[in-house]
Amino acid sequence: MPVPLSSDTPLSLVPLAWLIGRWEGVGVLGHPARGEDTRFGQAVEFTHDGRDFLSYTATSWALDESGQTTAPLDVETGFWRPQPVTAVAAPGQPVPVDLEVLLAHPTGVVEVLVGSATGPRIELATDVVARTTTAHEYTAAQRLYGLVEGDLLWALDVAADGHPMRSYASARLKRVS
């Protein structure tokens, strides 16, 4: 699927250009302590202002059985910073790009994730978590993003509230014009 590039897209963002835009869809949030899952809706937006980073915002809300919104769930905002390319790819393969992702949550958690993007696949893992004294225990995360059949799929594993790393949420989002 061709990715349209605007004339002001920095060269460093070209490997992430497939993310730029607004995505909306539904997912499932797991609740390890309660043993139940919650369906949620989500809107994610990746933008840039001509500089060498993507601005990122994700907003989620709970859905009932009929798909109606019942309550806000989460908001996270931050920046995705591709690093200068240092790797070499095999012939015909995409060059991996190292990433630094900075995220802030209104729950009092700030995290830095590091990882890489290889073509339309991104793998990230927590490097640092900082929490306010009122934030819940949150110690680590792993995130996977991919472009599958034109949709943005993502999965999140977390270590929090005394639980080891485990599957926590995932969603399938469609690009919105």
KASULRA-V514632 format. One record per backbone hydrogen bond with DSSP energy under -1.0 kcal/mol. CO is the residue of the C=O (numbers start at 1). NH is the residue of the N-H. Records with the same first field share a line. If there is no record, write none. Layout:
CO=NH ; NH
This chain:
6=9
10=13
11=14
13=16
14=17
16=19
21=46
22=176
23=44
24=174
25=42
26=172
27=40
28=170
29=38
31=35
36=31
38=29
39=63
40=27
41=61
42=25
43=59
44=23
45=57
46=21
47=55
51=53
54=80
55=47
56=78
57=45
58=76
59=43
60=73 ; 74
61=41
62=70
64=67
68=64
71=62
74=60
76=58
77=104
78=56
79=102
80=54
81=100
90=93
97=117
98=83
99=115
100=81
101=113
102=79
103=111
104=77
105=108
108=132
109=105
110=130
111=103
112=127 ; 128
113=101
114=125
115=99
116=123
117=97
120=147
121=118
122=145
123=116
124=143
125=114
128=112
130=110
132=135
137=161
140=159
141=126
142=157
143=124
144=155
145=122
146=153
148=151
151=148
152=173
153=146
154=171
155=144
156=168 ; 169
157=142
158=166
159=139 ; 140
160=163
166=158
168=30
169=156
170=28
171=154
172=26
173=152
174=24
